[in-house]
Amino acid sequence: MKIIYTKNAPEPVGPYSQGVEKNNMIFFSGQIGLKNGELQNSNIETETKQVLENLNTLLKETNLEKKNILKASIFLTNLDNFQIVNKIYEDFLEGHKPARETVEVSKLPLGAKIEISLIAMR
């Protein structure tokens, strides 16, 4: 198993890796809207865009593209934001449609409104 780590993406806020790779499968840990150590949570749009930017950085650092994404897991603290997040997520994927679930949760780390994890394959 290979540990994924880059200084170009936010540091984990707990005892886990940014991602791991085994047998060409890459599992990216959930990202929240951190930028320069600060949560970008002025609104759901800003936070969602930062989460996706963080995930895109991890994809690029592992020489992957959005088309390599097999599955996404989205966690929201308020499902009323579902449509807003869907539009930003759809634009980010540029036509690619991996498997996905979206789940409402009571809380996320550091007071985040959204967290997204990915599974990708080389």
N, C-alpha and C positions, 0 to 999 in steps of 0.2 A: 504494500500500500504506500502510495506517495502522498505526502501532505502538501496541500496547496497553500502558499503564503505569498503575499505581495504587500509592500509598503504603500502601493498605489490605491489600495482599498482600505476601508476602515478596519482597525484592529478588532478582534473578537471582544465582546464585553463579558465573556465567561470562559470557562475551561474547555474550549473547542477550537477546531481549525476553521479557516475560511472555507476550506473544502478538502476533499480527499479524492484520490484517483486509484482505481484498481481495475485491471482488465479493460481499459479504454472507457470505463464508466466514470464520470465525474459527478460527485455529489457536493453541491455548493450549499453551505450553511445559510440559514435565513439571514437576510440583510434587512436592516432598518435604515431610516433616512439619515445616517451619520455622514457628516462632511467636516473634515478637520477636527474630529472629536466632538462635534456639536450636533445635536439632533435638529434637522431642518423641518420642524413641524408647525410652521405657521398656518398651514392648511393641508388638506389631504392631497391636493394636486402637487404642491411643492415636495411633500414627503414622498409621494409615489414616484415622482420623477427622479428624486435622489436615490431611492432604493434601486430603481432600474439602472441608473447610472453606475451605482456600485456593482451591481451584477454584471453589467456590460464590461466594466473594468476587469472583473475576475475572468470573464469569458476571454477577453483579449489577452490577458496575462497567461492563459493556458492555451493560446493559439486556437481558440474555438470561435465560432460565429453563432448568431442567434438560431440559425437553421440546425445546429447541433443539439438544441434544447429538446429533450424528450418529454419532460414533465415539470410543471410549476405548482407550488403550493403557496396560496395566498392566505394570510391571516389578517383579518380586519377587526378593529375594536367596535366598528359600527357598520353593519351591513347596509345602512342607508347610503353609504359611500360606494356601493357596488358598481353602479353605472359610471360614475366618475372614474373609478379605478379601471374598469373595463376599457374605456376609451383610451386612456393613457397607455395601458398595457397593449392594446391592439395596435396602436401607432408604433410603439416600441418594437413589436415583433415583425412589422413590415410584411404582413401576409402569412407568416409562419403560424401554425396553430398546434402547439404541443398539447398533450393531455394536461388537465389542471383540476384542482379543487379550490374553492374559496370557503373559508370557515370564519365565523364570527367567534372571537375570543373575548374574555373579560378584560384582559390586560396584556400588554407587551412590554419588553424591556425598555427602560428609560422613558416610559410614557409614550412610546411610539404608537401611531395610529394604524400602521401597516407593517407587515413583514412578509418577505417573499423568499422562498428557497427554490433551488433548481436542481434537476438531474439532467445531465447531458452525456453525449457519447461521441467519441472520436470517430 
